[in-house]
Amino acid sequence: MCEKFYCDQCKEKLNIVLVDGYGFGDRLLEGVDFIVENVDNKPVVLNVDADSIPYFEQLNKEYWFEVCGEYCEGLDIATCPACGYDVVVWGG
């Protein structure tokens, strides 16, 4: 795993990526983008995207952040927050 993510479309290094919650939360979190940073080669969930905050407030934030972090440890593709293209991450 690299120190920073790299987007081939934007041609730049990224500090964060977006991870759709569907992969670990099924339909409950479908379309909720989690903002994830690579800190010391481990995923750290910072928040959810601004559009999802009102919906996400009714859920257990700490629990889903932990589940997302565990899910990200085996993840190999995420989304660039700038252009929406795939970014190779953990395990990639």
N, C-alpha and C positions, 0 to 999 in steps of 0.2 A: 504494500500500500504506500502511496506517495504522501508527501507532506501536505500538498494541496491538490485540489481537484483541477482537472484541465478540460476545458470545453473546446473541442475541435472546431465547432461552428464559430464561436466568438474569438477563437485564437488567443485565449488568455487563461491564466490561473484563477481559480475561484476559491474563496474562503468557505463558502457554504453551497449546499445542494438542496433540492427539494425531493422529498420521498412521499409518494402517495400512500395514504393510510389503508387503502384497500388490501394491500399485500399481507397485512397482519390484523386488520380490523374488519375485513370483509365489507359488507354493505354499510355497516355502521359508520365507517370512516372513509368510504369511497368519495374521492374528490377532495378530501382534506389533505392539503400538502403540509408535511412537517418540514421545518427548517432545521437542517442538520449540519453541524460543523465537525471537521476532523481535528481533534485535539489529542496530541501524542499518539497518533495512529488509532484512535478510538472514536466512535461516533458519539457526539454530544448533541442531544435534541435541544434546540434553543426555544422554539415556539412553533405555532402553526401559522399559516399564511393569514393575512389580515381579513380576507373574506370569510375564513372559517372560524374566526374567534367567537362570534356570537353563538354559533352552533356548538362549538367545542366547550364553552363555559359550563354547559350542563353535564359534561362528562368528567370522569376522574382524571385530571390532567397528569398527576404524578404517575399513575398506573400506565396510562397510554404512552407517556414519554419513555418510561422504562421498557415497555414492550417494543416500541419503535427502535430504541437503541439496540436491543437484542436482535431484532430483525435486521438492522443495518449491518451487524457484524458479518452476516453471510451474504449481503447484497453486493451485486456487481455492477448494477446500472441505476443511476438516479437521474434527476432532471436539472438542467441549468436554469437558475432563476431568471436569467436575463433573456435567453432566447427560446427556452423550452425544449432544447435538444437533449439527447441522452449524454450523460457523463459517466465514464467508467470510474467505479469506486471500489470499495472493499471487495476483495476476492478477485478483482478484475486483472 
